[in-house]
Amino acid sequence: MTEPLADRIIEKIAQAAELYHRLVILIAPAGAGKTAALQDVHERTSAPLLNVNLELSRRMLDLTERQRALQLPRLLSEIVMAPTGEVILLDNVEVLFDVSLKQDPLRLLQGLSRNKTVVAAWSGAIDSEHMLYATPDHPEYKRYPLRDFLVVNPEIIS
């Protein structure tokens, strides 16, 4: 399952070069093989693979809750733009959904994808024409229309 998924991610990376937002989102529930697929893409393309939760947490340790909310976009941009190359692979992006940080995760990722092709692992699901994060009764619940970016999902062959 990992090999075909990695192949599909690489295909979408090539397609993303033609879009305004060069954003590829790998949508699948936890445990579906997103990390393994991104590691495979990393090995095959040499694109940097970043653990967003780890990198942002390190940089926000000494900040107050308010400072974290204000500085997160800049910190995330620094993390993503630091490695050279046209493609960046982002895994473990759950911190972006933290309610206390008051961020719009998709908007953050779209902003980053104007300067680089961004492939982000999204722990969620697809519901007809929307991508979901969490369940409607969860405080971190998000629902976005599927547009302006490319989607890779293990269950949908495109």
Phi and psi in radians as a Rosetta constraint file:
Dihedral C 1 N 2 CA 2 C 2 CIRCULARHARMONIC -1.121 0.35
Dihedral N 2 CA 2 C 2 N 3 CIRCULARHARMONIC -0.767 0.35
Dihedral C 2 N 3 CA 3 C 3 CIRCULARHARMONIC -1.051 0.35
Dihedral N 3 CA 3 C 3 N 4 CIRCULARHARMONIC -0.920 0.35
Dihedral C 3 N 4 CA 4 C 4 CIRCULARHARMONIC -1.076 0.35
Dihedral N 4 CA 4 C 4 N 5 CIRCULARHARMONIC -0.631 0.35
Dihedral C 4 N 5 CA 5 C 5 CIRCULARHARMONIC -1.118 0.35
Dihedral N 5 CA 5 C 5 N 6 CIRCULARHARMONIC -0.768 0.35
Dihedral C 5 N 6 CA 6 C 6 CIRCULARHARMONIC -1.086 0.35
Dihedral N 6 CA 6 C 6 N 7 CIRCULARHARMONIC -0.708 0.35
Dihedral C 6 N 7 CA 7 C 7 CIRCULARHARMONIC -1.041 0.35
Dihedral N 7 CA 7 C 7 N 8 CIRCULARHARMONIC -0.751 0.35
Dihedral C 7 N 8 CA 8 C 8 CIRCULARHARMONIC -1.172 0.35
Dihedral N 8 CA 8 C 8 N 9 CIRCULARHARMONIC -0.625 0.35
Dihedral C 8 N 9 CA 9 C 9 CIRCULARHARMONIC -1.118 0.35
Dihedral N 9 CA 9 C 9 N 10 CIRCULARHARMONIC -0.791 0.35
Dihedral C 9 N 10 CA 10 C 10 CIRCULARHARMONIC -1.082 0.35
Dihedral N 10 CA 10 C 10 N 11 CIRCULARHARMONIC -0.690 0.35
Dihedral C 10 N 11 CA 11 C 11 CIRCULARHARMONIC -1.080 0.35
Dihedral N 11 CA 11 C 11 N 12 CIRCULARHARMONIC -0.757 0.35
Dihedral C 11 N 12 CA 12 C 12 CIRCULARHARMONIC -1.182 0.35
Dihedral N 12 CA 12 C 12 N 13 CIRCULARHARMONIC -0.571 0.35
Dihedral C 12 N 13 CA 13 C 13 CIRCULARHARMONIC -1.054 0.35
Dihedral N 13 CA 13 C 13 N 14 CIRCULARHARMONIC -0.752 0.35
Dihedral C 13 N 14 CA 14 C 14 CIRCULARHARMONIC -1.122 0.35
Dihedral N 14 CA 14 C 14 N 15 CIRCULARHARMONIC -0.719 0.35
Dihedral C 14 N 15 CA 15 C 15 CIRCULARHARMONIC -1.172 0.35
Dihedral N 15 CA 15 C 15 N 16 CIRCULARHARMONIC -0.561 0.35
Dihedral C 15 N 16 CA 16 C 16 CIRCULARHARMONIC -1.138 0.35
Dihedral N 16 CA 16 C 16 N 17 CIRCULARHARMONIC -0.429 0.35
Dihedral C 16 N 17 CA 17 C 17 CIRCULARHARMONIC -1.010 0.35
Dihedral N 17 CA 17 C 17 N 18 CIRCULARHARMONIC -0.391 0.35
Dihedral C 17 N 18 CA 18 C 18 CIRCULARHARMONIC -1.589 0.35
Dihedral N 18 CA 18 C 18 N 19 CIRCULARHARMONIC -0.076 0.35
Dihedral C 18 N 19 CA 19 C 19 CIRCULARHARMONIC -1.723 0.35
Dihedral N 19 CA 19 C 19 N 20 CIRCULARHARMONIC 2.721 0.35
Dihedral C 19 N 20 CA 20 C 20 CIRCULARHARMONIC -1.137 0.35
Dihedral N 20 CA 20 C 20 N 21 CIRCULARHARMONIC -0.901 0.35
Dihedral C 20 N 21 CA 21 C 21 CIRCULARHARMONIC -1.653 0.35
Dihedral N 21 CA 21 C 21 N 22 CIRCULARHARMONIC 1.911 0.35
Dihedral C 21 N 22 CA 22 C 22 CIRCULARHARMONIC -1.495 0.35
Dihedral N 22 CA 22 C 22 N 23 CIRCULARHARMONIC 1.193 0.35
Dihedral C 22 N 23 CA 23 C 23 CIRCULARHARMONIC -2.066 0.35
Dihedral N 23 CA 23 C 23 N 24 CIRCULARHARMONIC 2.191 0.35
Dihedral C 23 N 24 CA 24 C 24 CIRCULARHARMONIC -2.044 0.35
Dihedral N 24 CA 24 C 24 N 25 CIRCULARHARMONIC 2.162 0.35
Dihedral C 24 N 25 CA 25 C 25 CIRCULARHARMONIC -1.977 0.35
Dihedral N 25 CA 25 C 25 N 26 CIRCULARHARMONIC 2.186 0.35
Dihedral C 25 N 26 CA 26 C 26 CIRCULARHARMONIC -1.655 0.35
Dihedral N 26 CA 26 C 26 N 27 CIRCULARHARMONIC 1.808 0.35
Dihedral C 26 N 27 CA 27 C 27 CIRCULARHARMONIC -1.819 0.35
Dihedral N 27 CA 27 C 27 N 28 CIRCULARHARMONIC 2.135 0.35
Dihedral C 27 N 28 CA 28 C 28 CIRCULARHARMONIC -2.922 0.35
Dihedral N 28 CA 28 C 28 N 29 CIRCULARHARMONIC 2.706 0.35
Dihedral C 28 N 29 CA 29 C 29 CIRCULARHARMONIC -1.189 0.35
Dihedral N 29 CA 29 C 29 N 30 CIRCULARHARMONIC 2.870 0.35
Dihedral C 29 N 30 CA 30 C 30 CIRCULARHARMONIC -0.969 0.35
Dihedral N 30 CA 30 C 30 N 31 CIRCULARHARMONIC 2.429 0.35
Dihedral C 30 N 31 CA 31 C 31 CIRCULARHARMONIC 1.460 0.35
Dihedral N 31 CA 31 C 31 N 32 CIRCULARHARMONIC 0.151 0.35
Dihedral C 31 N 32 CA 32 C 32 CIRCULARHARMONIC -1.591 0.35
Dihedral N 32 CA 32 C 32 N 33 CIRCULARHARMONIC -0.010 0.35
Dihedral C 32 N 33 CA 33 C 33 CIRCULARHARMONIC 1.761 0.35
Dihedral N 33 CA 33 C 33 N 34 CIRCULARHARMONIC 0.292 0.35
Dihedral C 33 N 34 CA 34 C 34 CIRCULARHARMONIC -1.100 0.35
Dihedral N 34 CA 34 C 34 N 35 CIRCULARHARMONIC -0.834 0.35
Dihedral C 34 N 35 CA 35 C 35 CIRCULARHARMONIC -1.095 0.35
Dihedral N 35 CA 35 C 35 N 36 CIRCULARHARMONIC -0.776 0.35
Dihedral C 35 N 36 CA 36 C 36 CIRCULARHARMONIC -1.081 0.35
Dihedral N 36 CA 36 C 36 N 37 CIRCULARHARMONIC -0.704 0.35
Dihedral C 36 N 37 CA 37 C 37 CIRCULARHARMONIC -1.141 0.35
Dihedral N 37 CA 37 C 37 N 38 CIRCULARHARMONIC -0.743 0.35
Dihedral C 37 N 38 CA 38 C 38 CIRCULARHARMONIC -1.146 0.35
Dihedral N 38 CA 38 C 38 N 39 CIRCULARHARMONIC -0.653 0.35
Dihedral C 38 N 39 CA 39 C 39 CIRCULARHARMONIC -1.106 0.35
Dihedral N 39 CA 39 C 39 N 40 CIRCULARHARMONIC -0.675 0.35
Dihedral C 39 N 40 CA 40 C 40 CIRCULARHARMONIC -1.133 0.35
Dihedral N 40 CA 40 C 40 N 41 CIRCULARHARMONIC -0.785 0.35
Dihedral C 40 N 41 CA 41 C 41 CIRCULARHARMONIC -1.072 0.35
Dihedral N 41 CA 41 C 41 N 42 CIRCULARHARMONIC -0.741 0.35
Dihedral C 41 N 42 CA 42 C 42 CIRCULARHARMONIC -1.009 0.35
Dihedral N 42 CA 42 C 42 N 43 CIRCULARHARMONIC -0.820 0.35
Dihedral C 42 N 43 CA 43 C 43 CIRCULARHARMONIC -1.131 0.35
Dihedral N 43 CA 43 C 43 N 44 CIRCULARHARMONIC -0.644 0.35
Dihedral C 43 N 44 CA 44 C 44 CIRCULARHARMONIC -1.447 0.35
Dihedral N 44 CA 44 C 44 N 45 CIRCULARHARMONIC -0.459 0.35
Dihedral C 44 N 45 CA 45 C 45 CIRCULARHARMONIC -2.014 0.35
Dihedral N 45 CA 45 C 45 N 46 CIRCULARHARMONIC -0.205 0.35
Dihedral C 45 N 46 CA 46 C 46 CIRCULARHARMONIC 1.139 0.35
Dihedral N 46 CA 46 C 46 N 47 CIRCULARHARMONIC 0.244 0.35
Dihedral C 46 N 47 CA 47 C 47 CIRCULARHARMONIC -1.205 0.35
Dihedral N 47 CA 47 C 47 N 48 CIRCULARHARMONIC 2.365 0.35
Dihedral C 47 N 48 CA 48 C 48 CIRCULARHARMONIC -1.063 0.35
Dihedral N 48 CA 48 C 48 N 49 CIRCULARHARMONIC 2.458 0.35
Dihedral C 48 N 49 CA 49 C 49 CIRCULARHARMONIC -2.014 0.35
Dihedral N 49 CA 49 C 49 N 50 CIRCULARHARMONIC 2.057 0.35
Dihedral C 49 N 50 CA 50 C 50 CIRCULARHARMONIC -2.015 0.35
Dihedral N 50 CA 50 C 50 N 51 CIRCULARHARMONIC 2.442 0.35
Dihedral C 50 N 51 CA 51 C 51 CIRCULARHARMONIC -1.592 0.35
Dihedral N 51 CA 51 C 51 N 52 CIRCULARHARMONIC 1.750 0.35
Dihedral C 51 N 52 CA 52 C 52 CIRCULARHARMONIC -1.081 0.35
Dihedral N 52 CA 52 C 52 N 53 CIRCULARHARMONIC -0.770 0.35
Dihedral C 52 N 53 CA 53 C 53 CIRCULARHARMONIC -0.956 0.35
Dihedral N 53 CA 53 C 53 N 54 CIRCULARHARMONIC -0.825 0.35
Dihedral C 53 N 54 CA 54 C 54 CIRCULARHARMONIC -1.159 0.35
Dihedral N 54 CA 54 C 54 N 55 CIRCULARHARMONIC -0.862 0.35
Dihedral C 54 N 55 CA 55 C 55 CIRCULARHARMONIC -1.130 0.35
Dihedral N 55 CA 55 C 55 N 56 CIRCULARHARMONIC -0.786 0.35
Dihedral C 55 N 56 CA 56 C 56 CIRCULARHARMONIC -1.183 0.35
Dihedral N 56 CA 56 C 56 N 57 CIRCULARHARMONIC -0.704 0.35
Dihedral C 56 N 57 CA 57 C 57 CIRCULARHARMONIC -1.056 0.35
Dihedral N 57 CA 57 C 57 N 58 CIRCULARHARMONIC -0.727 0.35
Dihedral C 57 N 58 CA 58 C 58 CIRCULARHARMONIC -1.024 0.35
Dihedral N 58 CA 58 C 58 N 59 CIRCULARHARMONIC -0.763 0.35
Dihedral C 58 N 59 CA 59 C 59 CIRCULARHARMONIC -1.341 0.35
Dihedral N 59 CA 59 C 59 N 60 CIRCULARHARMONIC -0.375 0.35
Dihedral C 59 N 60 CA 60 C 60 CIRCULARHARMONIC -1.772 0.35
Dihedral N 60 CA 60 C 60 N 61 CIRCULARHARMONIC 0.039 0.35
Dihedral C 60 N 61 CA 61 C 61 CIRCULARHARMONIC -0.935 0.35
Dihedral N 61 CA 61 C 61 N 62 CIRCULARHARMONIC -0.793 0.35
Dihedral C 61 N 62 CA 62 C 62 CIRCULARHARMONIC -1.616 0.35
Dihedral N 62 CA 62 C 62 N 63 CIRCULARHARMONIC 0.150 0.35
Dihedral C 62 N 63 CA 63 C 63 CIRCULARHARMONIC -1.691 0.35
Dihedral N 63 CA 63 C 63 N 64 CIRCULARHARMONIC 2.633 0.35
Dihedral C 63 N 64 CA 64 C 64 CIRCULARHARMONIC -1.299 0.35
Dihedral N 64 CA 64 C 64 N 65 CIRCULARHARMONIC 2.953 0.35
Dihedral C 64 N 65 CA 65 C 65 CIRCULARHARMONIC -1.039 0.35
Dihedral N 65 CA 65 C 65 N 66 CIRCULARHARMONIC -0.724 0.35
Dihedral C 65 N 66 CA 66 C 66 CIRCULARHARMONIC -1.141 0.35
Dihedral N 66 CA 66 C 66 N 67 CIRCULARHARMONIC -0.771 0.35
Dihedral C 66 N 67 CA 67 C 67 CIRCULARHARMONIC -1.089 0.35
Dihedral N 67 CA 67 C 67 N 68 CIRCULARHARMONIC -0.657 0.35
Dihedral C 67 N 68 CA 68 C 68 CIRCULARHARMONIC -1.063 0.35
Dihedral N 68 CA 68 C 68 N 69 CIRCULARHARMONIC -0.819 0.35
Dihedral C 68 N 69 CA 69 C 69 CIRCULARHARMONIC -1.088 0.35
Dihedral N 69 CA 69 C 69 N 70 CIRCULARHARMONIC -0.707 0.35
Dihedral C 69 N 70 CA 70 C 70 CIRCULARHARMONIC -1.297 0.35
Dihedral N 70 CA 70 C 70 N 71 CIRCULARHARMONIC -0.632 0.35
Dihedral C 70 N 71 CA 71 C 71 CIRCULARHARMONIC -1.666 0.35
Dihedral N 71 CA 71 C 71 N 72 CIRCULARHARMONIC -0.194 0.35
Dihedral C 71 N 72 CA 72 C 72 CIRCULARHARMONIC -0.948 0.35
Dihedral N 72 CA 72 C 72 N 73 CIRCULARHARMONIC -0.830 0.35
Dihedral C 72 N 73 CA 73 C 73 CIRCULARHARMONIC -1.007 0.35
Dihedral N 73 CA 73 C 73 N 74 CIRCULARHARMONIC -0.746 0.35
Dihedral C 73 N 74 CA 74 C 74 CIRCULARHARMONIC -1.162 0.35
Dihedral N 74 CA 74 C 74 N 75 CIRCULARHARMONIC -0.769 0.35
Dihedral C 74 N 75 CA 75 C 75 CIRCULARHARMONIC -1.091 0.35
Dihedral N 75 CA 75 C 75 N 76 CIRCULARHARMONIC -0.761 0.35
Dihedral C 75 N 76 CA 76 C 76 CIRCULARHARMONIC -1.101 0.35
Dihedral N 76 CA 76 C 76 N 77 CIRCULARHARMONIC -0.730 0.35
Dihedral C 76 N 77 CA 77 C 77 CIRCULARHARMONIC -1.064 0.35
Dihedral N 77 CA 77 C 77 N 78 CIRCULARHARMONIC -0.760 0.35
Dihedral C 77 N 78 CA 78 C 78 CIRCULARHARMONIC -1.063 0.35
Dihedral N 78 CA 78 C 78 N 79 CIRCULARHARMONIC -0.739 0.35
Dihedral C 78 N 79 CA 79 C 79 CIRCULARHARMONIC -1.094 0.35
Dihedral N 79 CA 79 C 79 N 80 CIRCULARHARMONIC -0.794 0.35
Dihedral C 79 N 80 CA 80 C 80 CIRCULARHARMONIC -1.303 0.35
Dihedral N 80 CA 80 C 80 N 81 CIRCULARHARMONIC -0.634 0.35
Dihedral C 80 N 81 CA 81 C 81 CIRCULARHARMONIC -1.466 0.35
Dihedral N 81 CA 81 C 81 N 82 CIRCULARHARMONIC -0.274 0.35
Dihedral C 81 N 82 CA 82 C 82 CIRCULARHARMONIC -1.056 0.35
Dihedral N 82 CA 82 C 82 N 83 CIRCULARHARMONIC -0.858 0.35
Dihedral C 82 N 83 CA 83 C 83 CIRCULARHARMONIC -1.226 0.35
Dihedral N 83 CA 83 C 83 N 84 CIRCULARHARMONIC 2.516 0.35
Dihedral C 83 N 84 CA 84 C 84 CIRCULARHARMONIC -1.352 0.35
Dihedral N 84 CA 84 C 84 N 85 CIRCULARHARMONIC 2.875 0.35
Dihedral C 84 N 85 CA 85 C 85 CIRCULARHARMONIC 1.951 0.35
Dihedral N 85 CA 85 C 85 N 86 CIRCULARHARMONIC 2.906 0.35
Dihedral C 85 N 86 CA 86 C 86 CIRCULARHARMONIC -1.619 0.35
Dihedral N 86 CA 86 C 86 N 87 CIRCULARHARMONIC -0.243 0.35
Dihedral C 86 N 87 CA 87 C 87 CIRCULARHARMONIC -2.207 0.35
Dihedral N 87 CA 87 C 87 N 88 CIRCULARHARMONIC 2.438 0.35
Dihedral C 87 N 88 CA 88 C 88 CIRCULARHARMONIC -2.331 0.35
Dihedral N 88 CA 88 C 88 N 89 CIRCULARHARMONIC 2.410 0.35
Dihedral C 88 N 89 CA 89 C 89 CIRCULARHARMONIC -1.871 0.35
Dihedral N 89 CA 89 C 89 N 90 CIRCULARHARMONIC 2.165 0.35
Dihedral C 89 N 90 CA 90 C 90 CIRCULARHARMONIC -1.985 0.35
Dihedral N 90 CA 90 C 90 N 91 CIRCULARHARMONIC 2.144 0.35
Dihedral C 90 N 91 CA 91 C 91 CIRCULARHARMONIC -2.057 0.35
Dihedral N 91 CA 91 C 91 N 92 CIRCULARHARMONIC 2.784 0.35
Dihedral C 91 N 92 CA 92 C 92 CIRCULARHARMONIC 0.955 0.35
Dihedral N 92 CA 92 C 92 N 93 CIRCULARHARMONIC 1.116 0.35
Dihedral C 92 N 93 CA 93 C 93 CIRCULARHARMONIC -1.667 0.35
Dihedral N 93 CA 93 C 93 N 94 CIRCULARHARMONIC 0.193 0.35
Dihedral C 93 N 94 CA 94 C 94 CIRCULARHARMONIC -0.998 0.35
Dihedral N 94 CA 94 C 94 N 95 CIRCULARHARMONIC -0.528 0.35
Dihedral C 94 N 95 CA 95 C 95 CIRCULARHARMONIC -1.050 0.35
Dihedral N 95 CA 95 C 95 N 96 CIRCULARHARMONIC -0.487 0.35
Dihedral C 95 N 96 CA 96 C 96 CIRCULARHARMONIC -1.138 0.35
Dihedral N 96 CA 96 C 96 N 97 CIRCULARHARMONIC -0.377 0.35
Dihedral C 96 N 97 CA 97 C 97 CIRCULARHARMONIC -1.575 0.35
Dihedral N 97 CA 97 C 97 N 98 CIRCULARHARMONIC -0.101 0.35
Dihedral C 97 N 98 CA 98 C 98 CIRCULARHARMONIC -0.998 0.35
Dihedral N 98 CA 98 C 98 N 99 CIRCULARHARMONIC 2.112 0.35
Dihedral C 98 N 99 CA 99 C 99 CIRCULARHARMONIC -1.015 0.35
Dihedral N 99 CA 99 C 99 N 100 CIRCULARHARMONIC -0.640 0.35
Dihedral C 99 N 100 CA 100 C 100 CIRCULARHARMONIC -1.144 0.35
Dihedral N 100 CA 100 C 100 N 101 CIRCULARHARMONIC -0.358 0.35
Dihedral C 100 N 101 CA 101 C 101 CIRCULARHARMONIC -1.473 0.35
Dihedral N 101 CA 101 C 101 N 102 CIRCULARHARMONIC -0.220 0.35
Dihedral C 101 N 102 CA 102 C 102 CIRCULARHARMONIC 0.901 0.35
Dihedral N 102 CA 102 C 102 N 103 CIRCULARHARMONIC 0.885 0.35
Dihedral C 102 N 103 CA 103 C 103 CIRCULARHARMONIC -2.063 0.35
Dihedral N 103 CA 103 C 103 N 104 CIRCULARHARMONIC 2.766 0.35
Dihedral C 103 N 104 CA 104 C 104 CIRCULARHARMONIC -1.820 0.35
Dihedral N 104 CA 104 C 104 N 105 CIRCULARHARMONIC 1.759 0.35
Dihedral C 104 N 105 CA 105 C 105 CIRCULARHARMONIC -0.971 0.35
Dihedral N 105 CA 105 C 105 N 106 CIRCULARHARMONIC -0.744 0.35
Dihedral C 105 N 106 CA 106 C 106 CIRCULARHARMONIC -1.140 0.35
Dihedral N 106 CA 106 C 106 N 107 CIRCULARHARMONIC -0.728 0.35
Dihedral C 106 N 107 CA 107 C 107 CIRCULARHARMONIC -1.086 0.35
Dihedral N 107 CA 107 C 107 N 108 CIRCULARHARMONIC -0.717 0.35
Dihedral C 107 N 108 CA 108 C 108 CIRCULARHARMONIC -1.025 0.35
Dihedral N 108 CA 108 C 108 N 109 CIRCULARHARMONIC -0.843 0.35
Dihedral C 108 N 109 CA 109 C 109 CIRCULARHARMONIC -1.141 0.35
Dihedral N 109 CA 109 C 109 N 110 CIRCULARHARMONIC -0.696 0.35
Dihedral C 109 N 110 CA 110 C 110 CIRCULARHARMONIC -1.115 0.35
Dihedral N 110 CA 110 C 110 N 111 CIRCULARHARMONIC -0.715 0.35
Dihedral C 110 N 111 CA 111 C 111 CIRCULARHARMONIC -1.058 0.35
Dihedral N 111 CA 111 C 111 N 112 CIRCULARHARMONIC -0.732 0.35
Dihedral C 111 N 112 CA 112 C 112 CIRCULARHARMONIC -1.161 0.35
Dihedral N 112 CA 112 C 112 N 113 CIRCULARHARMONIC -0.554 0.35
Dihedral C 112 N 113 CA 113 C 113 CIRCULARHARMONIC -1.409 0.35
Dihedral N 113 CA 113 C 113 N 114 CIRCULARHARMONIC 0.065 0.35
Dihedral C 113 N 114 CA 114 C 114 CIRCULARHARMONIC -1.409 0.35
Dihedral N 114 CA 114 C 114 N 115 CIRCULARHARMONIC -0.419 0.35
Dihedral C 114 N 115 CA 115 C 115 CIRCULARHARMONIC -1.822 0.35
Dihedral N 115 CA 115 C 115 N 116 CIRCULARHARMONIC -0.385 0.35
Dihedral C 115 N 116 CA 116 C 116 CIRCULARHARMONIC -2.543 0.35
Dihedral N 116 CA 116 C 116 N 117 CIRCULARHARMONIC 2.737 0.35
Dihedral C 116 N 117 CA 117 C 117 CIRCULARHARMONIC -1.348 0.35
Dihedral N 117 CA 117 C 117 N 118 CIRCULARHARMONIC 2.139 0.35
Dihedral C 117 N 118 CA 118 C 118 CIRCULARHARMONIC -1.943 0.35
Dihedral N 118 CA 118 C 118 N 119 CIRCULARHARMONIC 2.190 0.35
Dihedral C 118 N 119 CA 119 C 119 CIRCULARHARMONIC -1.937 0.35
Dihedral N 119 CA 119 C 119 N 120 CIRCULARHARMONIC 2.058 0.35
Dihedral C 119 N 120 CA 120 C 120 CIRCULARHARMONIC -2.113 0.35
Dihedral N 120 CA 120 C 120 N 121 CIRCULARHARMONIC 2.321 0.35
Dihedral C 120 N 121 CA 121 C 121 CIRCULARHARMONIC -1.404 0.35
Dihedral N 121 CA 121 C 121 N 122 CIRCULARHARMONIC 2.236 0.35
Dihedral C 121 N 122 CA 122 C 122 CIRCULARHARMONIC -2.153 0.35
Dihedral N 122 CA 122 C 122 N 123 CIRCULARHARMONIC 1.946 0.35
Dihedral C 122 N 123 CA 123 C 123 CIRCULARHARMONIC -1.373 0.35
Dihedral N 123 CA 123 C 123 N 124 CIRCULARHARMONIC 1.708 0.35
Dihedral C 123 N 124 CA 124 C 124 CIRCULARHARMONIC -2.987 0.35
Dihedral N 124 CA 124 C 124 N 125 CIRCULARHARMONIC -2.635 0.35
Dihedral C 124 N 125 CA 125 C 125 CIRCULARHARMONIC -2.563 0.35
Dihedral N 125 CA 125 C 125 N 126 CIRCULARHARMONIC 2.967 0.35
Dihedral C 125 N 126 CA 126 C 126 CIRCULARHARMONIC -1.999 0.35
Dihedral N 126 CA 126 C 126 N 127 CIRCULARHARMONIC 2.294 0.35
Dihedral C 126 N 127 CA 127 C 127 CIRCULARHARMONIC -2.149 0.35
Dihedral N 127 CA 127 C 127 N 128 CIRCULARHARMONIC 1.697 0.35
Dihedral C 127 N 128 CA 128 C 128 CIRCULARHARMONIC 0.900 0.35
Dihedral N 128 CA 128 C 128 N 129 CIRCULARHARMONIC -1.689 0.35
Dihedral C 128 N 129 CA 129 C 129 CIRCULARHARMONIC -1.898 0.35
Dihedral N 129 CA 129 C 129 N 130 CIRCULARHARMONIC 0.355 0.35
Dihedral C 129 N 130 CA 130 C 130 CIRCULARHARMONIC -2.329 0.35
Dihedral N 130 CA 130 C 130 N 131 CIRCULARHARMONIC 2.663 0.35
Dihedral C 130 N 131 CA 131 C 131 CIRCULARHARMONIC -1.879 0.35
Dihedral N 131 CA 131 C 131 N 132 CIRCULARHARMONIC 2.499 0.35
Dihedral C 131 N 132 CA 132 C 132 CIRCULARHARMONIC -2.101 0.35
Dihedral N 132 CA 132 C 132 N 133 CIRCULARHARMONIC 2.570 0.35
Dihedral C 132 N 133 CA 133 C 133 CIRCULARHARMONIC -2.211 0.35
Dihedral N 133 CA 133 C 133 N 134 CIRCULARHARMONIC 2.149 0.35
Dihedral C 133 N 134 CA 134 C 134 CIRCULARHARMONIC 1.233 0.35
Dihedral N 134 CA 134 C 134 N 135 CIRCULARHARMONIC -3.042 0.35
Dihedral C 134 N 135 CA 135 C 135 CIRCULARHARMONIC -1.836 0.35
Dihedral N 135 CA 135 C 135 N 136 CIRCULARHARMONIC 2.731 0.35
Dihedral C 135 N 136 CA 136 C 136 CIRCULARHARMONIC -0.949 0.35
Dihedral N 136 CA 136 C 136 N 137 CIRCULARHARMONIC -0.483 0.35
Dihedral C 136 N 137 CA 137 C 137 CIRCULARHARMONIC -1.495 0.35
Dihedral N 137 CA 137 C 137 N 138 CIRCULARHARMONIC -0.006 0.35
Dihedral C 137 N 138 CA 138 C 138 CIRCULARHARMONIC -1.613 0.35
Dihedral N 138 CA 138 C 138 N 139 CIRCULARHARMONIC 2.465 0.35
Dihedral C 138 N 139 CA 139 C 139 CIRCULARHARMONIC -1.070 0.35
Dihedral N 139 CA 139 C 139 N 140 CIRCULARHARMONIC -0.450 0.35
Dihedral C 139 N 140 CA 140 C 140 CIRCULARHARMONIC -1.598 0.35
Dihedral N 140 CA 140 C 140 N 141 CIRCULARHARMONIC 0.134 0.35
Dihedral C 140 N 141 CA 141 C 141 CIRCULARHARMONIC -0.980 0.35
Dihedral N 141 CA 141 C 141 N 142 CIRCULARHARMONIC 2.312 0.35
Dihedral C 141 N 142 CA 142 C 142 CIRCULARHARMONIC -2.405 0.35
Dihedral N 142 CA 142 C 142 N 143 CIRCULARHARMONIC 2.540 0.35
Dihedral C 142 N 143 CA 143 C 143 CIRCULARHARMONIC -2.436 0.35
Dihedral N 143 CA 143 C 143 N 144 CIRCULARHARMONIC 2.141 0.35
Dihedral C 143 N 144 CA 144 C 144 CIRCULARHARMONIC -2.244 0.35
Dihedral N 144 CA 144 C 144 N 145 CIRCULARHARMONIC 2.502 0.35
Dihedral C 144 N 145 CA 145 C 145 CIRCULARHARMONIC -1.187 0.35
Dihedral N 145 CA 145 C 145 N 146 CIRCULARHARMONIC 2.573 0.35
Dihedral C 145 N 146 CA 146 C 146 CIRCULARHARMONIC -1.470 0.35
Dihedral N 146 CA 146 C 146 N 147 CIRCULARHARMONIC 1.548 0.35
Dihedral C 146 N 147 CA 147 C 147 CIRCULARHARMONIC -2.713 0.35
Dihedral N 147 CA 147 C 147 N 148 CIRCULARHARMONIC 2.826 0.35
Dihedral C 147 N 148 CA 148 C 148 CIRCULARHARMONIC 1.188 0.35
Dihedral N 148 CA 148 C 148 N 149 CIRCULARHARMONIC 0.208 0.35
Dihedral C 148 N 149 CA 149 C 149 CIRCULARHARMONIC -2.810 0.35
Dihedral N 149 CA 149 C 149 N 150 CIRCULARHARMONIC 2.918 0.35
Dihedral C 149 N 150 CA 150 C 150 CIRCULARHARMONIC -1.776 0.35
Dihedral N 150 CA 150 C 150 N 151 CIRCULARHARMONIC 2.552 0.35
Dihedral C 150 N 151 CA 151 C 151 CIRCULARHARMONIC -2.073 0.35
Dihedral N 151 CA 151 C 151 N 152 CIRCULARHARMONIC 2.378 0.35
Dihedral C 151 N 152 CA 152 C 152 CIRCULARHARMONIC -2.073 0.35
Dihedral N 152 CA 152 C 152 N 153 CIRCULARHARMONIC 2.220 0.35
Dihedral C 152 N 153 CA 153 C 153 CIRCULARHARMONIC -2.399 0.35
Dihedral N 153 CA 153 C 153 N 154 CIRCULARHARMONIC 2.280 0.35
Dihedral C 153 N 154 CA 154 C 154 CIRCULARHARMONIC -1.005 0.35
Dihedral N 154 CA 154 C 154 N 155 CIRCULARHARMONIC -0.459 0.35
Dihedral C 154 N 155 CA 155 C 155 CIRCULARHARMONIC -1.594 0.35
Dihedral N 155 CA 155 C 155 N 156 CIRCULARHARMONIC -0.237 0.35
Dihedral C 155 N 156 CA 156 C 156 CIRCULARHARMONIC -1.986 0.35
Dihedral N 156 CA 156 C 156 N 157 CIRCULARHARMONIC 2.067 0.35
Dihedral C 156 N 157 CA 157 C 157 CIRCULARHARMONIC -1.675 0.35
Dihedral N 157 CA 157 C 157 N 158 CIRCULARHARMONIC 2.092 0.35
